[in-house]
Amino acid sequence: MNPLLERLNPYPFERLRELTAGITPNLDLAPISLGIGEPRHAAPALIAEAINGAMKSLAAYPATAGTPALREAIAAWISRRYGLTLNPVAQVLPVNGSREALFAIAQTVVDATRPGATVVCPNPFYQIYEGAALLAGAEVVFANSDPARNFAVDWSQIDEATWAKTQLLYVCSPGNPSGAVMPLSEWQALFELSDRHGFVIASDECYSEIYFRDEAPLGGLEAAARLGRHDFKNLISFTSLSKRSNVPGLRSGFVAGDAALLKKFLLYRTYHGSAMSPIVQAASIAAWGDEAHVIDNRARYRHKFAEVTPLLADVLDVALPDAGFYLWAAVPGGDDIAFAQGLLAQYNLAVLPGSLLAREAHGSNPGAGRIRLALVADEAECLEAAHRIISFTKSR
């Protein structure tokens, strides 16, 4: 058995199940879950139509690189969204959802034979980053987010000696769980560090199309181009249809960026068996080619957050995020686990304690005292959840 498997930490939801195992929820109330970030808006009809029309394509093995039509559709979307012209053959690669690709990139990039192989992650973070690094044989170092700066990651917590050993840096913008968007100045600082030390930047951008400001979130490739880095050296961006198009079960996304890195990544994926189903490719072409359903989806989230956020702000320290579909709320008293346990017991409402999304680093757990609320259900259910949180908070 691979001994590195013993280094993996339990997933946050597994830990939450253990923490709530002895709790009997209030059965007088219908259960509501704001814990899992799984889109629940209806998928657009055009995707189902594309799936139905592609059934005959199952007669052939798909190529790991995807069809030219899919890569061209992705490149066209990148052009419309970010104003960039990418080579669909060399700089774009379809993947089976951003999650598997975020894991696989560490297996491709990390050289565990080099002394002190290190992967740097934001904190709180998407746990796939940590697991990917550990199974690649690397050490994981965390940089905490700073509430005083809109939850921007404090990369200055990582010293030069650590950066010198770093082979891979995970960034997430818009961030999970805070929704914070990285500005150009932060990208510039990270690019300079990458140039100095040679590490790869994996930019997780799966929440990029759900935002609340007038200006769409800055993407990693877009930031690189603005700074004159048109070869996207040591940069790969990861994007998914799950949140953008409400199809988490489709398992479809793409990676784009440094052609030299993608060439190696394609080699890894060819052996790993990561080819996308022809049916999923057809559905993905339809999804990337249509923006109307994305605009409608974004409007639904904007209206929902505009209704729910002010209600919760009366009892919790919470504000509208830059982007994403989470509220990252501080709880009275600072005990996020006790708050989540009490809310489940008394109001049959599940939320995710923030401390489970982070690690103790630099003297603190930056998720402690907060809860993550995934506003993925319909507006009525989210409003009902908000009223339960208000009642619970006022009763404590």
C-alpha positions as CSV (number, residue, x, y, z in Angstrom):
1,M,0.0,0.0,0.0
2,N,1.2,3.5,-0.8
3,P,2.4,4.8,2.5
4,L,1.7,8.4,1.5
5,L,-2.0,7.6,1.8
6,E,-1.5,7.7,5.6
7,R,-0.6,11.4,5.3
8,L,-4.1,12.4,4.1
9,N,-6.4,14.3,6.4
10,P,-10.1,13.5,6.6
11,Y,-12.2,15.5,4.2
12,P,-14.1,18.4,5.9
13,F,-17.5,16.7,5.4
14,E,-16.2,13.5,7.0
15,R,-15.0,15.4,10.0
16,L,-18.4,17.2,10.2
17,R,-20.2,13.9,10.2
18,E,-18.1,12.8,13.1
19,L,-18.8,16.0,15.0
20,T,-22.5,15.7,14.5
21,A,-22.9,12.0,14.8
22,G,-24.6,12.1,18.2
23,I,-27.0,15.0,17.3
24,T,-30.7,14.5,16.6
25,P,-31.9,17.3,14.5
26,N,-35.2,19.1,15.2
27,L,-37.6,16.9,13.2
28,D,-40.3,19.5,13.4
29,L,-38.4,21.5,10.7
30,A,-37.6,20.3,7.2
31,P,-33.9,19.7,6.8
32,I,-31.9,22.4,5.0
33,S,-28.2,22.1,4.1
34,L,-26.0,25.1,3.3
35,G,-22.9,22.9,3.8
36,I,-22.0,21.5,0.4
37,G,-21.1,23.8,-2.5
38,E,-23.1,21.9,-5.1
39,P,-25.0,24.0,-7.6
40,R,-28.7,23.3,-7.5
41,H,-30.1,25.7,-10.1
42,A,-31.5,23.9,-13.1
43,A,-29.0,23.0,-15.9
44,P,-29.7,24.7,-19.2
45,A,-31.8,22.7,-21.7
46,L,-29.2,23.2,-24.4
47,I,-26.8,20.8,-22.6
48,A,-29.4,18.0,-22.4
49,E,-30.1,18.5,-26.1
50,A,-26.4,18.2,-26.9
51,I,-26.1,15.0,-24.9
52,N,-29.1,13.5,-26.6
53,G,-27.7,14.3,-30.0
54,A,-24.3,12.8,-29.2
55,M,-25.2,9.2,-28.3
56,K,-23.8,7.7,-31.5
57,S,-20.4,9.1,-30.6
58,L,-19.9,6.4,-28.0
59,A,-18.8,4.0,-30.7
60,A,-15.2,5.3,-30.6
61,Y,-12.6,5.9,-27.9
62,P,-12.1,9.6,-27.2
63,A,-8.7,11.2,-27.4
64,T,-7.2,12.5,-24.2
65,A,-6.6,15.9,-25.9
66,G,-10.3,16.2,-26.7
67,T,-11.7,17.0,-30.1
68,P,-10.5,20.0,-32.1
69,A,-14.1,21.4,-31.9
70,L,-14.0,21.4,-28.1
71,R,-10.6,23.0,-27.7
72,E,-11.7,25.6,-30.2
73,A,-14.9,26.3,-28.3
74,I,-12.9,26.7,-25.1
75,A,-10.4,29.0,-26.8
76,A,-13.3,31.1,-28.2
77,W,-14.8,31.4,-24.7
78,I,-11.4,32.6,-23.3
79,S,-11.2,35.2,-26.1
80,R,-14.7,36.5,-25.3
81,R,-14.3,36.4,-21.6
82,Y,-10.7,37.7,-21.2
83,G,-9.8,39.2,-24.6
84,L,-7.0,36.6,-25.0
85,T,-6.0,34.6,-28.1
86,L,-4.7,31.2,-27.2
87,N,-3.6,28.3,-29.4
88,P,-6.3,25.7,-28.9
89,V,-3.9,22.9,-29.8
90,A,-1.0,23.8,-27.5
91,Q,-2.5,26.0,-24.8
92,V,-5.9,24.4,-24.0
93,L,-6.7,21.0,-22.7
94,P,-10.1,19.7,-21.6
95,V,-10.3,17.9,-18.2
96,N,-12.9,15.9,-16.3
97,G,-13.8,18.8,-14.0
98,S,-11.3,21.1,-12.3
99,R,-11.1,18.9,-9.2
100,E,-9.3,15.9,-10.9
101,A,-7.0,18.3,-12.8
102,L,-6.1,20.2,-9.7
103,F,-5.1,16.9,-8.1
104,A,-3.3,15.6,-11.2
105,I,-1.2,18.7,-11.8
106,A,0.8,18.1,-8.6
107,Q,1.6,14.5,-9.8
108,T,2.9,16.0,-13.0
109,V,4.8,19.0,-11.6
110,V,6.3,17.9,-8.2
111,D,9.7,16.2,-8.2
112,A,9.8,14.5,-4.8
113,T,13.5,13.5,-5.4
114,R,14.5,17.1,-4.9
115,P,15.3,17.9,-1.2
116,G,12.5,19.7,0.6
117,A,9.9,19.6,-2.3
118,T,7.2,22.0,-1.2
119,V,3.7,23.0,-2.3
120,V,2.3,26.3,-1.0
121,C,-1.5,26.7,-0.4
122,P,-3.8,29.4,0.7
123,N,-5.4,28.9,4.1
124,P,-8.5,28.2,4.3
125,F,-8.3,26.1,1.2
126,Y,-9.9,23.5,-1.1
127,Q,-8.6,20.2,0.5
128,I,-7.7,18.7,-2.9
129,Y,-4.7,21.0,-2.9
130,E,-3.3,19.5,0.2
131,G,-4.1,15.9,-0.7
132,A,-2.5,16.3,-4.2
133,A,0.7,17.7,-2.6
134,L,1.0,15.0,0.0
135,L,0.4,12.1,-2.5
136,A,3.0,13.7,-4.8
137,G,5.5,13.4,-1.9
138,A,5.8,17.1,-1.1
139,E,5.5,19.1,2.1
140,V,2.6,21.5,2.4
141,V,3.1,25.1,3.6
142,F,0.1,27.4,4.2
143,A,-0.3,31.2,3.9
144,N,-3.3,32.5,5.9
145,S,-6.0,34.8,4.6
146,D,-6.3,38.2,6.3
147,P,-9.8,39.4,7.2
148,A,-8.5,43.0,7.5
149,R,-7.7,42.9,3.8
150,N,-10.9,41.4,2.4
151,F,-9.5,37.9,3.1
152,A,-6.5,38.4,0.8
153,V,-3.9,35.8,1.4
154,D,-0.8,37.0,3.3
155,W,1.9,35.6,1.0
156,S,4.5,37.5,3.1
157,Q,4.1,34.7,5.7
158,I,6.1,32.5,3.4
159,D,9.9,33.2,3.8
160,E,12.4,33.2,1.0
161,A,13.9,29.8,2.1
162,T,10.5,28.2,1.7
163,W,9.8,29.9,-1.7
164,A,13.2,28.5,-2.8
165,K,12.0,24.9,-2.2
166,T,8.5,25.5,-3.6
167,Q,7.6,23.7,-6.8
168,L,3.9,24.4,-7.0
169,L,1.7,27.2,-5.7
170,Y,-2.1,26.8,-5.6
171,V,-4.1,30.0,-5.7
172,C,-7.9,30.3,-5.8
173,S,-9.6,33.4,-7.2
174,P,-12.4,34.0,-6.6
175,G,-11.5,32.3,-3.3
176,N,-13.2,29.4,-1.6
177,P,-14.6,30.1,1.0
178,S,-14.3,33.9,1.1
179,G,-15.0,34.9,-2.5
180,A,-12.1,37.3,-2.5
181,V,-10.7,38.2,-6.0
182,M,-6.9,38.6,-6.4
183,P,-6.0,42.1,-7.8
184,L,-3.3,42.6,-10.5
185,S,-0.7,43.7,-7.9
186,E,-1.0,40.4,-6.1
187,W,-0.6,38.5,-9.4
188,Q,2.5,40.6,-10.2
189,A,4.1,39.7,-6.8
190,L,3.4,36.0,-7.4
191,F,4.8,36.1,-10.9
192,E,7.9,37.7,-9.7
193,L,8.3,35.0,-7.0
194,S,7.7,32.3,-9.6
195,D,10.4,33.8,-11.9
196,R,12.8,34.0,-9.1
197,H,12.3,30.4,-7.8
198,G,10.9,28.5,-10.8
199,F,7.7,27.2,-9.3
200,V,4.4,26.6,-11.2
201,I,1.3,28.5,-10.3
202,A,-2.0,26.5,-10.5
203,S,-4.9,29.0,-10.6
204,D,-8.2,27.6,-9.5
205,E,-10.9,29.8,-11.1
206,C,-14.0,27.7,-10.9
207,Y,-16.1,30.4,-9.3
208,S,-15.2,33.1,-11.9
209,E,-18.6,33.5,-13.5
210,I,-20.6,34.1,-10.3
211,Y,-19.9,37.6,-9.2
212,F,-21.6,40.6,-7.6
213,R,-19.6,43.6,-8.8
214,D,-19.9,45.3,-12.2
215,E,-16.5,44.1,-13.3
216,A,-15.9,40.4,-13.9
217,P,-13.1,38.9,-11.7
218,L,-9.6,39.1,-13.1
219,G,-8.3,35.8,-14.3
220,G,-4.7,34.5,-14.0
221,L,-4.1,34.4,-17.7
222,E,-5.6,37.8,-18.1
223,A,-3.4,39.2,-15.4
224,A,-0.3,37.6,-17.0
225,A,-1.2,39.2,-20.4
226,R,-1.7,42.6,-18.8
227,L,1.8,42.3,-17.4
228,G,3.3,41.4,-20.7
229,R,3.6,37.7,-19.9
230,H,2.0,36.4,-23.1
231,D,3.7,33.0,-23.0
232,F,2.0,32.4,-19.6
233,K,5.3,30.9,-18.3
234,N,4.7,28.5,-15.3
235,L,1.0,29.4,-15.2
236,I,-2.0,27.1,-15.7
237,S,-5.5,28.2,-15.1
238,F,-8.3,25.7,-14.1
239,T,-11.9,26.4,-14.9
240,S,-15.1,24.3,-14.7
241,L,-18.6,24.2,-16.1
242,S,-20.0,23.0,-12.7
243,K,-20.7,26.4,-11.2
244,R,-20.9,28.4,-14.4
245,S,-23.5,26.2,-16.0
246,N,-25.0,24.3,-13.0
247,V,-23.7,20.9,-14.2
248,P,-21.5,19.5,-11.4
249,G,-22.4,15.9,-12.5
250,L,-21.1,16.6,-16.1
251,R,-17.5,16.7,-14.7
252,S,-16.2,19.0,-17.4
253,G,-13.7,21.8,-17.3
254,F,-10.4,22.8,-18.9
255,V,-6.9,23.9,-18.2
256,A,-5.1,26.6,-20.2
257,G,-1.8,28.4,-20.1
258,D,1.9,27.5,-20.5
259,A,2.2,25.3,-23.6
260,A,5.3,23.5,-22.3
261,L,3.6,22.5,-19.1
262,L,0.4,21.4,-20.9
263,K,2.5,19.2,-23.1
264,K,3.8,17.3,-20.1
265,F,0.4,17.4,-18.5
266,L,-1.2,15.8,-21.6
267,L,1.5,13.0,-21.4
268,Y,0.6,12.3,-17.8
269,R,-3.1,12.3,-18.6
270,T,-2.7,10.0,-21.5
271,Y,-1.3,7.3,-19.2
272,H,-3.7,8.1,-16.4
273,G,-6.8,7.5,-18.6
274,S,-8.3,10.9,-18.4
275,A,-10.1,11.2,-21.8
276,M,-13.4,13.0,-21.7
277,S,-16.5,11.1,-22.9
278,P,-17.6,12.2,-26.4
279,I,-21.0,12.9,-24.9
280,V,-19.6,15.2,-22.3
281,Q,-17.5,16.9,-25.0
282,A,-20.6,17.6,-27.1
283,A,-22.4,19.0,-24.1
284,S,-19.3,21.1,-23.2
285,I,-19.1,22.6,-26.6
286,A,-22.7,23.7,-26.3
287,A,-22.2,25.1,-22.8
288,W,-19.0,27.1,-23.6
289,G,-20.7,28.5,-26.7
290,D,-23.6,30.0,-24.9
291,E,-23.6,32.9,-22.5
292,A,-27.3,33.6,-22.0
293,H,-27.7,30.8,-19.4
294,V,-24.7,32.1,-17.5
295,I,-26.0,35.6,-17.3
296,D,-29.4,34.3,-16.1
297,N,-27.6,32.1,-13.5
298,R,-25.6,35.0,-12.3
299,A,-28.7,37.2,-11.9
300,R,-30.3,34.5,-9.8
301,Y,-27.4,34.4,-7.4
302,R,-27.2,38.2,-7.3
303,H,-30.9,38.5,-6.3
304,K,-30.6,35.7,-3.8
305,F,-27.5,37.2,-2.1
306,A,-29.1,40.7,-2.1
307,E,-32.0,39.2,-0.1
308,V,-30.1,37.0,2.3
309,T,-27.0,38.9,3.1
310,P,-28.6,42.0,4.8
311,L,-30.8,39.7,7.0
312,L,-27.8,37.7,8.2
313,A,-25.7,40.9,8.7
314,D,-28.0,41.9,11.5
315,V,-26.8,38.9,13.7
316,L,-23.5,37.8,12.1
317,D,-20.3,39.5,10.9
318,V,-20.9,38.9,7.2
319,A,-20.8,40.9,4.0
320,L,-21.4,40.4,0.3
321,P,-18.4,38.7,-1.2
322,D,-16.6,39.7,-4.4
323,A,-17.7,36.5,-6.1
324,G,-18.7,32.8,-5.7
325,F,-21.8,31.4,-4.0
326,Y,-20.6,31.3,-0.4
327,L,-21.1,33.6,2.6
328,W,-18.1,33.5,5.0
329,A,-19.6,34.6,8.3
330,A,-18.1,35.1,11.7
331,V,-20.2,33.7,14.5
332,P,-20.9,35.2,17.9
333,G,-18.6,33.8,20.6
334,G,-16.1,32.5,18.0
335,D,-16.8,28.7,18.3
336,D,-17.8,27.7,14.8
337,I,-18.1,24.0,15.6
338,A,-20.5,24.6,18.6
339,F,-22.5,27.0,16.5
340,A,-22.9,24.5,13.7
341,Q,-23.8,21.7,16.1
342,G,-26.4,23.9,17.9
343,L,-27.9,25.1,14.6
344,L,-28.3,21.5,13.4
345,A,-29.8,20.3,16.7
346,Q,-32.3,23.1,17.2
347,Y,-33.1,24.2,13.6
348,N,-32.2,21.2,11.4
349,L,-29.9,23.4,9.4
350,A,-26.4,22.2,8.3
351,V,-23.6,24.6,7.7
352,L,-19.8,24.0,7.4
353,P,-17.6,25.2,10.3
354,G,-14.8,27.3,8.9
355,S,-12.1,25.7,11.1
356,L,-12.6,22.4,9.1
357,L,-11.6,24.2,5.9
358,A,-8.2,25.4,7.3
359,R,-5.1,24.2,9.1
360,E,-3.3,25.6,12.1
361,A,-0.5,27.8,10.6
362,H,1.5,30.8,11.8
363,G,-0.1,30.5,15.2
364,S,-3.8,30.4,14.2
365,N,-6.5,28.6,12.3
366,P,-7.8,31.3,10.0
367,G,-11.1,29.5,9.5
368,A,-11.9,29.3,13.2
369,G,-14.9,31.3,14.4
370,R,-16.5,31.4,10.9
371,I,-19.0,29.3,9.0
372,R,-19.3,28.8,5.3
373,L,-22.9,29.1,3.9
374,A,-23.4,27.8,0.4
375,L,-26.4,29.7,-1.0
376,V,-27.0,27.1,-3.7
377,A,-30.7,26.2,-3.1
378,D,-33.6,28.3,-4.4
379,E,-34.3,31.7,-2.9
380,A,-37.1,30.5,-0.7
381,E,-35.0,27.8,1.0
382,C,-32.1,30.2,1.5
383,L,-34.4,32.8,3.0
384,E,-35.8,30.2,5.3
385,A,-32.3,29.2,6.3
386,A,-31.4,32.8,7.0
387,H,-34.5,33.2,9.3
388,R,-33.5,30.0,11.2
389,I,-30.0,31.3,11.7
390,I,-31.4,34.6,13.0
391,S,-33.7,32.9,15.4
392,F,-30.9,30.6,16.6
393,T,-28.4,33.4,17.1
394,K,-30.8,35.6,19.0
395,S,-31.7,32.6,21.3
396,R,-28.2,31.9,22.4
